Amino acid sequence: MLDERRIREAERRVRRAIAEGRLRHGEGRYACFFFKNAENALDCAALLLRKTEEGVLDGSLWVVNASYYAMFFAARGALENVDVLLSGEESRHLLVIDAFLHHFFVSGVLERSLSGSRDAHALAFQLVDEYLAERSKRHALTYELGREAMLANARTSLERARRFVENVRAARSGNA
């Protein structure tokens, strides 16, 4: 859940990642690559959801995973677009979330890109909060024994991912 404590922790980790060279400014060349991966992940999730709803297979877990990865790739693409690069292999997912929080939420970039919305701040908060929730859901359903993804989990994940990718793409366009 996104709250002040979570934001402070992210800011602390971003400062440490910058100091350690794991997060730096450079020439971001792969924004299109990451946004294409986000779109492909959405397409895969939608196909898996349709086949699950038709009873062809039980793909709910994979809809959740693909939906989360669509969000992850969109966040990576947005960071690349503003020339924020990641290096190192450890905790890449957490670093992307923290860097996205820092460069797009805390800075107000995401909110400004949503300024046509009725309540841009609330929508920006919702998008980031849902990204965090999907990361937690994916982790729990993938790694905790006995947890099973349900069709409702899958539908929610895909809906959130579509909303996130669409709005992050718009924020990216506003920064281009």
N, C-alpha and C positions, 0 to 999 in steps of 0.2 A: 504494500500500500504506500502511496505517495503521501508523505507528510514532511514537516520541517526537519525532523531528525534524519529521514532518508535523504533529503536534499543535502543536508550538511555532510553526511557520510560520503555522498557522491562527490561533492566539491573537494573534500579532503583526499579522496582516492584519486581524483583528477589531478590535483596539485602534485601528489606523490608520483603518479604515472608520468607527468611532464618532467619532474625532476629526475626520474629514472630513465627517461628517454623512450618510454613505452607509448607515449602519446606526444605527438609533435606536429608542427605545421610544416607543410611541404607542398609539393605539387600533386594534388589529388587527381589521378587520371582514371579512376575506376568507378566513378559515380554511375555511369550508364550500365556497367557490368553488374553492379549491385542492384540497381533498380530493375534490370532485366531478370535477375534471379528472384527478386521480390514478386514480380508479375508471374514468373513460372511457378513459384511456390503457391501463389493464390490459385492459379489454374489447376495445379495438382490437387490442392485441398478441395476445390469445388468439384472436381471429377470424383475424388474419393468419397466426398459427402453424398453426391448423387448416387453412386454405386452402393453406398451403405444404406441410403434411404430406400433403394430398390430391392434391398435384401440380397444383393449379389455377393457382398463381402462385409466383414466387420472392420471397417477402416476408421473408426472414430478416433483411435489413438493417433493415427497417421494424419488425420485432418488437423488435430491439435498441433502436432509437430510441424507440419507444413505451414500452418497458419502462423505459428510463432516465428518460423524462419522467414516468412514474408516480412514480418515486422522487423526482425533482426537485419535482414538485407536492406530494407528501406532506411533504417537508421544508419547503417554503414554507408549507404549511398549518399545520404544527406551530409554525413560527416566528410566524406570524400569531396563532395561538392563545395564545401567551405575550406578545403585543403587541410583537414585534420586527418592525420595518418596514425595508424596503430602499428606497433611492432612488438615482437615477442609473442609467445603462444599462450601463456598462462592467463586464465580468467578473461579470455577475449569477450565473452558475452557480457559479463559484468562491466568490463571496461567500455564496451560500446554503449551500454545503457547509461553509465555514468557520464561519458563524454556527450551523449545525446542530451541528457538532462542539462548539463552545463552549457553547451553551445546552442541549444534550441529552446529549452524551457526556461531556465533561470535567466538567460539573456533576453527573453521576450520575443525571440525571432519567430517561434511557432505561433505564439499568440497574435503577433502582428500579421502573420500570413493568414490568419483566420478572422481578420478584422471585419469581414463581411458577415460573419456569423452573429447571431443575436447576443451571445455571451461568449466571446472569444476566449477569455481567461478560463471559464469553466470547461470549454471544449478542449483547450490545450491540456488542462489538468486531467480530464477524462482520458485523452489519448495516451498520455504518459502513464497514468495509473493502470490502464488496460494493458499496456505493453508490459509493465511490471507483473501484473496478474497473470498474463499469458506465459511469461517466463516461469513463474512459480508453478502454474498448472502443468506445463510441459514437463518440468522437472519432476513433480510429484507423480504424474501418470507414467513417466518413462522409467523412473528409478526406484520408486517405492513399491515393494512387492505387495500384491493384493489390491492395489488401486487400479480400477478399470475406467477407461474413458467411456462415457455414455454419449448417445447421439446428441443430447442437449449440450454437452460440453463441446462437441465438435461444431455444432451450429453457432454457438456463441463465439468460439475461437475464430471461425471464418468471418463472421460479421465484424468482429473487432479488428481483425487483420485487414479486411477491405477498407474499413474506415481509416485506420492508421496509415496504410500505404497511400491512399488517396490524398489525405491531408499532409503527409510528410512530402509527398511529391509536389504538392502545391507550395509548401514552404521552401522546398528546394528551388522551384521555379522562381519564387520571389527573390531568391538570393543569387540567381544566376547572373 
